[in-house]
Amino acid sequence: MSKIAIIGGGAAGLMLAANLNISSKDHEIVLFERGERVGRKLSATGNGQGNITNLHVTEGGYFSFNSADTERANRIIRTYDDTDLKAFFARLGIILTADDRGRVYPASRQASSLTDGLRYYLQHKGIKTKVGCLVTAIEKKGGGFSIRYKTEDTPNNRYDNADFVIICAGGNAAKNFGTDGTAYALAQGFGHTLTPLYPSLVQLKTETKKIKTLKGIRVSPARVTATWQERGAQKSHTVDGDILFTDYGVSGDAIFRLSAFFTHAISTGVKLSIHFLPEFTTETIEQTLRKKRAILPNLPFEELLGGIVNNQVGRAVIKSVGKEDLHAIANAVCAFELEVLGTLGFDYAQVTKGGIPVNEVTSELQSKFADGLYLAGEILDIDGQCGGFNLQWAFSSSACIAGELNGKY
């Protein structure tokens, strides 16, 4: 009887087990999860609503420190894309629907329904799930692998003679779900290297002098542009969405989405430019201010933007200009600049940027250093935009490995 050990009961591990077309009567498939239940992070995705993929995943939207690795990830995504994922869940009796931004959710809008569907399917397939098991080491012994793990009651346990081991235990983000970066060491034990790691899809720390009166104010819609230097060239990206001002900087949908592009470059300088009225041009706003000043010559200077933007935002914008220069004020409404100083870190991030380089695994995601060892999901140096891209990578990479293992039997 052959043995397959899956390390990690998150999205990648559950999907991998679900896609293995291997009889549990002839093969032992065991999934190790350090938490007390599988799929905890999956059950929380999309603010609990289950943003599982995106209609635009095949168009790109993925990042890596190696551009060739990014293209390899895109090929894997195209092989098992959002259409395949929807068909898979349809077989489990789960209907998926998309919103106007292409984000795909279960019709129930309950992420837990996705986890339940996978969990029940694994039970049906006879796959063993070991929860509360923290894998501490994997060793190559003879023709197989020996897995060391500990439980609350027993610190030294072994699972021996595994023919295949798949590490899909996540990255370094959101350690409250058990993804605290310790799984990297399992792969490094076989000679794999690790890129620098950065939080992604995360709130941003910025200079606060200009926004200290704006804590708790949400602006929607806003247009936010980030500019930064990368490999000797200036880069920029713009998103539309809501922005929430905080005591440390900025949060909100637009910030989470934008952060995916540049958190690795913050140390070299990143600036945000906020357009508070993206439907209007600088010229239109300046003309409005001139007409307003002509009709209301005695209106206090700091109230000039009342009725145009949120009152507190207007006062902050005018204070940042410092003088009654209507052209400069209009420009500041359309390009309110903040310097990014950092992020709130991995505890608040949804995803890890960086990981095990993809060029250290084969096209089927098997380790080049140990036959029978595979890596899937966030542990690899692939991360995606906000909106279901990262879960699709978890599902696509695990389906790639499942296809490889299915072909061996």
N, C-alpha and C positions, 0 to 999 in steps of 0.2 A: 504493500500500500504506500503510495507516495504521499508526501505531506507538504502543504502550502501554508506558510505563516504570514499573516497580514498584520503589520504593526501600525495601529492607528485606526480607531473606529469613527473617523470623521467622514466627510463627503467622499473623499477619494477611496478610503478603505471600504466603505459600505458599497460604493458603486463597483469597485473591483470585485468584491465577493459576489455581488448580484450578477455580474456579467460572466462569471466563470461557469462555463457549460461542462462542468466536470462532476460526475456522479459522486455524491458523498458516501456511497456504499463502497466505492473502490478507492477513493482518495479522501484524505483527512484535510479539511480546510479549517484553520483556526484563526480567528481575528482577536488580537490583543488590544484592549482599550484601557488606558490608565484611569479614566474617570469611572464613575459608578453607573454610567449609562452611555450608550453610543449616540453619536449625532448631536451632541449638545450645541456645538457651534452652528451646525446646519439648521437646527431648530430656532436659532436666534437671527438668522440672516434676514436681511431686508426689514429690519426693525420688527422681526417676528412674523412678517408677512410672506417670507420665502422667495426673495428675488433670486431665482435659481439659474437663470441664463439671460441672454440678450439676443434679439433678432439680428444684431450686427456683429456677432463674434467672429464671423469669417472675414470681416473687413479689416482686421487688425485690432489695435487697441491693447497689445501686449508689449511688455518691456523686459529687457535683459541687459546685463552689462556687456554682452556679446551680441552684435547684430545678427550674426549667423545663427546663434541659438534662438533668437527671436523668430527667425524664419522657420526654424525647425518646429518651434511651438505652434506657429501658425499652420503648418502642414498637418500636425496632429489634430489641431482644432478642426480643420477642414475635413479630416477623415471621420471624426465623430463630432458633429456639430449640434447646434440647437435643435435642428429637425430630428436628429437621431435621439436626442435626449427627450424631446416631447413624445416621440413614439415609444420610448422605453417606459416612461411614466404612464402613458395611456394604457399600456399592457397591465400596469398595476392598478388601473382604475382611477387614476388621478388626472384630472383635466387641468391643463395649463393655459393661461391667457396672457396677452401682452398689453402694456399700456402704450401711450403715445410716444414714449421715448425708447420703445423696444424692450423694456424690462419685462421679463416673463415671470409670472407668479402662478401658484396653484389657485384655481378658481375659489377655493375656500379662504384664500388670503391667510392661511395658517402654515407657517414653515414646518410646524410639528407634524403636519399631515404627510410631508415628504419623508421625514425621518421614520414615521410610523410605517409608511408603505415599504420602505427599504428594510426596516427591522422585521416586519412580518414575512417579507419575501425570503429573507435569509433564514428565518425559522423554518419556512416551508421547504427550503433547499437542504436543510439539515446541516447548516454551517454552524460550527461551534463559536460562541462569543465568550471571551474571558474578560470581564470588566474588573476594574480595580487592580489592574496588573500593569505596573510600570516596567517596561523593558529597559534594562540597564546595560546590556552588552549582547553583541551577536558575534559568534566565532565560527570560522570555517573549520570543520572537523571531518577529515576524510572526504567523502563525496557529498556531505551535507552540511547543515548549519546547526549550531547549538545556541539556543536563546536563553539568556538569563533574565529573570524578571522577579520583582518583589511585589508582595501584596501587603495589606495592612497587618495580617497575622504572621506571614512568613517572609522573611527578608531574602531568602536564597532559594529560588525555584529554577528549574531547567525544563526546557522543551527541546528535545534532541532529535536529530536525524531529519530535520526539515530539508526537503529537496529544493524548495524555493522560498525566499523571504522577500517581501515587498514592504519597503519603508514608506509609509504615507502618513506620518505623524505630525504634519504641519510645520510651521516655521517658528517665528519668535514673537508673533503678535497675539494679543488677547490671551494672556496666560491663565486667566480665570477659566478658560475652556481647556486647559491642559497643554496648550501650545506655547511652551516657554523656551524653546530653542534647544532643549536637551537632546532632541532626536538627531541633530546634526552630528553629534559625536558618534552615533551608531554608524553613520556612513564614513566619517573620518577615520574610524578604526580600520577601514579597508583601504585607506590611502586617498580617499576623496578630499578635495580642498573646499574652501568656503570663501565666497566673496564677502566684501563688507556688507553689513545688514543695516537697513533703514526702515523706519515705520512708513507705511503708506495708507492712504484713505484715512486720514487723521486730521485732527484739529491743529491749527497753526498758532505758534506764539509770534507776536509781532511787536513793534514799537507801540507803546500804549499812550504816549503823551497826547496824541491827537484824538484818541477815542475813549479816554477815561470817563467821559460823561455818557457814553453810548452803551454801557453794559446792559444786556438783556434786550436790546433793540434788534429786531429782525427786519431786514429789507428784502422784499420780494416783489417783482423779479429784479435782480441786479446782474450786471455783467462784470466778471472779474477776469483780468488778464495777468498772468504771471510771466516775468521775464527773468532769464538766468543765463549764465555762461556754461557751456559744456563742450569740451574738447576744442577749445579755441574759438567757438562760434556762439553767437547770441541766439538763444532759443526763446520761444514764447508760446503760450497756449491760452485760449480764452474759453470760458464756459458761462452759460447763463443759468441762474438759479438763485436760491435764497442764501443770504449771508447773515449770520448771527454774531453780534459783537459781544465779547466777553471781557472779563477782567484781565485775561492773559493775551488776548488777541482776537482771533476770528474762528468761527465754526460755521456749520450749516451745509446744506447740500452742495452748493457751489464750491466750497472749500474742500470738502471730502473728495469730490470729483477731480478738482484741480491738483490736489496734493500728489496724486499718482504720478505726475509727470516730473517732479523736481525735488523730492525730499532728499535725494542723494546729493544735490547740488547746493544745499542751503549754506554750507560752510564757505562757499565761494561767492555767495550773494544772490538773493532772490528778492524781487520787488513785486508787490501786488498793485494793480491799478483798478480801482472800483468805479464803475459807471453806475450811478444811482438811478439814472433814468434812461435805460438802454433804448427806449422807443423814440428818444428825442436827441437831436444834434446839439452840439455846443452853441451853434448860431441861434437856434430856436430858443434855447434857455437864456442866452444873453439878450435877445430881443425882448423876451418876456420880462426880464429884470429891468430893462431900460423903460419899458412902458409902465411897469409897476412903480418905479422911482419917480417917473414924471407925474403920475396920478397921485401918489402918496409921498410927497417930498419930505414929510416929517416922520415917516415910518422909521423906527430905530434900526440902525444898520444891521444889528445881529438878527433881526426878524425878516430880512429881505427874502429869504428862501421859504418862508411860511407859505403853505399851500402849494408848494412845488415839490418839496421832499418832506419827510418827517421833521418836525420842528427841531428836535434835538440834533438830528443829523445835519440840518441846515445851519444851526448855530456852530456845530463842530467844523463844518466846511468853511464857514466864513472866518472863524477864528484861525483856521489853518492858513488862510490867505493873509489875514492880518490888516487889510486895508480895503477901502471901498473902491475896488477895481472890478467892475462888473464883468469884464472880459475874463479876468483871472478867476473870479468866483464861478462863472459858468464852466470854465475849464476844470475847476476842482470838482464840480458836481459830476463831470464826465470822466475824470481821471484823478480820483482821490488816492494818493499813493501811501503805501505802508511797506516798511521793510520787514521781511520775514526773518525772525531770529532763531526759530527752531520749531519743534513739534511737541505735542504732549507725550510723545514716546510710545513704546510698544504696548504699554498697558491699555492705551486708548485706541490704538491702531486696529484696523480690520485685517490688514494684510502686511506681509513682510516683503520688502524689496531686496532682492539678493537671495543667495542660497548656494546649493551645490551646482557648479557649472554644468550646463546641459551637454557640453562637449566631453564630459567624463562618463556619459552613458551612450549606449547605442541608439539607433533609430527606434528600437522597441523599448527603450528606457532601461535596459539591463546595464548594470555597472560594468565598466571596462576593466575593473580591478578584481571582480569576483563573479564568476559564472553562477547564475542562479539568484543573484541579488538584484533587485529592481528598486527604482525610486519613482514616486508619483506625487503630484500635487505641489503644495507650497514649499516643500523642502528643496525643490529645484529652483534655480535662478530664473524664474518666470513669474511675473505678476501682471495684473491687468487693470484696466480702468474700472471705475465704480459702475455698478449696474448689472451684476451677474457674470461679468467676464471671469472673475477669479474662480467661481464655482464651476463654470464651464471647463476651465483648465483642469480642475481637480477631476471632473468626470471624464474628460477626454483623455487625459494622461492615464488614468486607471483603466479605461476601456482599451487603450492601446496595449497595455500590459496583459489584460485579460485575453485579448485576441491572440497574443503571443503564446500564452500558457495553454489556451484552448487548442492551439495548433500542435502542441507537443503530445496531446493525448487523443 
